[in-house]
């Protein structure tokens, strides 16, 4: 009885268990379906919110300035580029500095002073360079009724050939009151010079030149005797190895007097002269300062006869460095000279006096040097 009852109750229990299982599965499926439905709804809502936000941002960008984007880091950093280009920059700076030094050196060389008082050593203006030289004779204020302010323009046709022209205007000396106290153009100068460096010759530089001097207006006889003077000359120089910083120079010239065209009024007492001169000298210049001595022997030929004159010159100079004159605000090249001259001519009273000059030279047109 009990066994039968037990056996009959098994199928019923299985059915109950199966029914419960089925209900559980259905419930779980319903829950999962509901979860998927809600997840889908949330996804749709999120997409909608993002879309509306993007649309709103797009609409705001039409009226508002766009926010700056974050700067992107370059593939090659600036520090890397600077490090790589540093040698190139160093080389470029060195080239520029060298070019500046060469230009400055060439400018100083083109403006180099090679003259003092009435002496001009061999050499000329560099090719295609135009120089302006101004040489006021300050010593005239102590010994003449007038003061000379000569100036000259020089042009280098080539490195060896130079042509030049100038005037020597005069002004009254306010400290003197003699008969020669006047204004005037004085005299005009026109010349050319050619410089060579001969080999196997004692002198290392030789300049061959010729110049003409002509009176303008009514200048004092002590300036020019109203004749036109044509003067060929040769100047040679050599640096002495026995005496460092010493230059030996000499000038040989012949001054021929000619009648001046359209200028027939010769002052009374003026005698026409032709002068042959030899003038050796020494220049000692170890630095910007220097001293010089010169002796001139003249053979003067007049229509009444010939006689001799001796000239002695001694003095010093200061060749002012361009760096210093530029600090003073003075352009170009400057040189100050002070000397004493004594001239003894047969039949004429001795002429002695102190001479002072300030030379100023500036390059009006500079060009790089070229090979001859």
Secondary structure, DSSP 8 states (H G I E B T S, - for coil): -HHHHHHHHHHHHHHHHHHHHHHHHHHHHHHHHHHHHHHHHHHHHHHHHHHHHHHHHHHHHHHS----------SS-HHHHHHHHHHHHHHHHHHHHHHHHHHHHHHHHHT---EETTEE-S----TT-EEEEEEEETTHHHH-SEEEEEEEEEEESSSSEEEEEEEEEEEE-TT--STT---B--EEEEEEEEEE--SSSS-SEEEEEEEEEEE-SS--TTT--SSEEEEEEEEEEEE-SSSTTEEEEEEEEEEEEE--TT-----TT---EEEEEEEEEEEE-SSSEEEEEEEEEEEEEETTEEEEEEEEEEEEEEEE-HHHHHHTT--SEEEEEEEEEEEEETTS--EEEEEEEEEEEEEEE-------
